[in-house]
Amino acid sequence: MLYHLLLPLTKYMSGFNLFRYITFRTAGATVTAIFIALILGPFFIRLLKKYQVAESIRAEGPESHQQKAGTPTMGGLIILAAIVIPTLLWADLSNFYVLMVLLATVWLGLIGYMDDYLKAIKREPRGMIGKKKLVGQIILGTLFALLLVYLAPDARYDGTTAIPFFKNYVLYLGIMYIPFIVLVITGSSNAVNLTDGLDGLAIGLCAICFLAFGGIAYVSGRIDFSSYLQIEYLPGTGELVVFMGAAIGAAIGFLWFNAHPAEVFMGDTGSLALGGALGSVAILLKKELLLVIVGGVFVLEALSVILQVLSYKYRGGKRIFKMAPIHHHFELLGWAESKVVVRFWILGVICALLTLATLKVR
């Protein structure tokens, strides 16, 4: 909005030319997101407490978590506001890629909100039935893929994706491209959702992932940098950096209230939205396979659940981990919650650095 309103005024005042630069608008979006989260946070927390929108802790979870019962949830509304509003203010809203990532973020945020609403307000322990949630994710993934194939302003979205560590090779998916997009969006949103079990864990990891993808988006959207690094040049994708700046700012602002001991939980409203945003960014940058590296901790969390279920089912009730997702396993080994979170953040930073290294090590 500011981009469209103020950039034309450059002919009257040269200072408005700053709005031409993605770096300036990204900084503006990040700072705006932080302030929105910090300002809205106390208001939302009081509102959630007033209407008793509180988290119910599973009896089968770690015993130490029972003291968290009653903590306000649905804080993902703070995250959504702190992402969407700055993006609308600072990004070029005529950019196809910005509109696409906003679609995925808001869509999955609404699915998460309905799940939180049923659990926290309607007091339905199961929330939204898993199959209904999955249908909503599949519909989004299919719509996202079709829009990308038929309406993207660049012909490079042709059913191919980049292969990490290789310069001149791509993976051609053909008719499997649409199911692949569905898998990426569904998998990433559910993986972040599974990771959101400790104070500050998921939101901190998301900030790290968005920071890494922000760097990739910036170089992918510039012909000089992409040519130097010999990666695919994707005109227009640089504008995604503004969105990711807003996401990082929202994460920092929300972490103020979500750090241990948490004053509010993001709930599915936040975790599904953030996971969907990560997946959609990876798709738009044609770096879907890199998502496995940059989101390595999320992948580890999801795999721990899958392996635990398979082991219990096919090995006569035997478990691999003391509890899944794997962050609970380390808690039951005696690690303090804050130690698990910080160490997983460190793993997240390592994964992000490995991801950025793939741009050169090829």
ZIGI-V327920 format. One record per helix or strand of 2 or more residues. SS is the DSSP state (a for helix, b for strand). FROM is the first residue (numbers start at 1). LEN is the number of residues. If there is no record, write none. Layout:
BEGIN
ss->SS from->FROM len->LEN
ss->SS from->FROM len->LEN
END
This chain:
BEGIN
ss->a from->2 len->10
ss->a from->14 len->7
ss->a from->22 len->29
ss->a from->63 len->6
ss->a from->76 len->15
ss->a from->96 len->26
ss->a from->130 len->22
ss->b from->160 len->3
ss->b from->170 len->3
ss->a from->174 len->22
ss->a from->201 len->20
ss->a from->223 len->7
ss->a from->237 len->22
ss->a from->267 len->18
ss->a from->291 len->4
ss->a from->296 len->19
ss->a from->326 len->7
ss->a from->337 len->21
END
